[in-house]
Amino acid sequence: MKPEIKYGIIASVGVCLFVLLEYALGFHTTRLEIGEYSGYLSTIIPVVVFYLALKELRDTRYGGSLTIGQGLKAGGMMSLLSAVVITVFFQVYNKLINPGWMETAMEWQRNKLQQAGKGEAEIAAKMEGYQMMMSDTFQIVFQFLSTLILGTLIALILTLVLRRGRTVQQVKEGK
C-alpha cells in the first residue's frame, strides 16, 4: 500500500476515533463547555501522522531529501483521503451516532448568549447563523474543505521542517 494511502487512512481513522472518545466522555452531550475546545486537540493527530508519512517518504522514496512539490503532493493526497473519510464519518455521526447533538449545541450557545446579557434580537441573529451552519450542505462542504485545506497546510509546514538540501556527495554525483 502506498504510504500516502496508509497514512491518510491512519490520520482520518485517528480523528474519527478522537471524536468518538469526545462523545463517550460527554463532550458533545453533557459537557459542552469542554467540547467547545477539545476538538482542537484532534489536529495533533494529522500533524503526527503526516510527519511520520513525510519522513518515511523522504528517507525511503526520495533519497533523504524532500522538495516542497513532493511534500505537497503526498500531503495533498493524504488530506484528500482524510477529507473524504472524515466528511462521511461526520454525516454518520450527525445522523446515527449522536443525532441530536447539533440542537443541543445550539441551545447551549443560546444559553451562553443569554448569560452574557445579549439582547433577544442579537441572540436571534446569531441563532439564525448557527442554524445555517448546521445544515447538511454547509456541514459537508465545510468539513471537506477545512480538512483538505488544513491537511495541505500541515503538509507544507512539515515539508519545510523535514526537507533537506542535497548533500555535497549528491552534488558531486550530479543527483
N, C-alpha and C positions, 0 to 999 in steps of 0.2 A: 504494500500500500504506500502510495506517495506520502511523504511527510506532511505536505500541506493538507491532505485529506485527513490523515491520522490526527494531527494536532488541531485541525479545525473541529473535528468531532469531539476531541477531548475538551477543548475550550467551551464549546456550546453545551455539552453534557454537564460540565462543571458548573456553568452558570445556571442551568436548569435545576441541578441538584441544590445549589445555593438558595434559589427561590423556594424550592420545596422545604428546605430547612427553615427559612424565614417563616413560611406558612405553619410548619409544625411548632415553631416557637411562639406563634401567635402574633407575629409582626404584621400580618395582613388582616387580622381579625380583631384581636382584643388589645394589642399593644402597639397601636399605630404610631404612637409617639416615638417608638424605637424604629419601626419600619420606615418611617419618613426618611431616616438616614442610613439604615443598614444596607439598603440596596446598592449604595455607592461602593460598598466593600466588594461587591461582585466583580468590579473592574480589575481587582487584583488577579483574578483567575486568568483572563486573557493575557494580561501582562506577563505573568509567569510562563504560561503555556507558549505564547508567541516567542518569548525569549528563548525557551528551550528549542523550539522549532527552528528559529533563525540561526541559532548557534549550531545546531546539528547540520543544517544546510550549508552554512559557511564552512564548517570543518570537514564535511564529507563530500558534498556535491561541488562546492565552489573552491576547493583547494586552499582554504584558510583565509579567504577574503570575501567580502560581500559588498556588492555595489548597491547603490540606492535602488536601481531598477530591479535587481534580483530580490531585494528585501521587500519592495513594494509589490512585486508580482506574487511572491509567496504569501505575504501578509494580506494582499487583496483576495487571494483565493481562500485563505483561512477565514477571513472576515465575511466573504460572501457565503460560504458554507455555514458559518456560525449564524449569520443573519437569517438564513432560511430556517435553520433548526430552531433558533430561539423565537422567531416570529410564530412559527407553527406551535411551539410549546406554549407560548403565552395565549394563543387562541384557545387551546385545550384547557389551560389553567383557568382562563376567564369564563369559559363555558361549562366545564365539567368539574374541575377540582375545587375551585372557590368562586362559584358564580355570583355571589352577592358582594364580593369584596370591593368593587368599584363604588357601589352605592354606599357601603359602609365608610369608605374613604372620603366620599363626598360629604356625607353627614358629619364626619369628624372635622373636615375642613370648615364646614358651616359653623360648627360649634367653636372652633378656634377663632373664626372671624367675629362671632358674637362676643366671645370672651375678651377679644381685643377692643371691643366697643365700636365696631364698624356699624354703619347705618344699614338699614334694610335694602336701600337702593344699591349700595356698593356690594353688599352680600349677594343680592340677586344677580348683579352683573358678573361677579366672579363665579357664581354657580353656573351661569349660562356658559361661561368659558370652559369650566370644568366639564360640563355636560358634553360639549363639543369634543373635548379631548378624550372622552370616554367612549366615543363612537367606534364601532368596529373598524371602519375605514381609516380613521385617524390612528388608531392603535396599530393597525397592520403597517401602514406607511411609516409612522414614526418609529416603531420598533425595528423594522427592516433597515431604514436609512440610518438611524442612530447607531445600530450595531455595525453596519457596514462602514460608516464614516469613522466611528471611534476605533474600530479594529484596524483600519488602514492607518490612522494617525498613530496608534500604538506601534504598529509595524514600522512606520517611518522613524519614529524616535528610537526604537530598539535597533533598527538598522544602523542609524548614526552611531549608536553606542557600540555595536558589535563589529562594524566593518573595520577591516584592517587594510592598510595600503599594501602594495606589493613589496615583498622583501627585496633586498639587494640581489639575492641569488635569482629571484624570479625576473628581475630587470635584466640581469646578465644573460639569462637563458631566453630572453625575448618573450616571456609569458605575460 
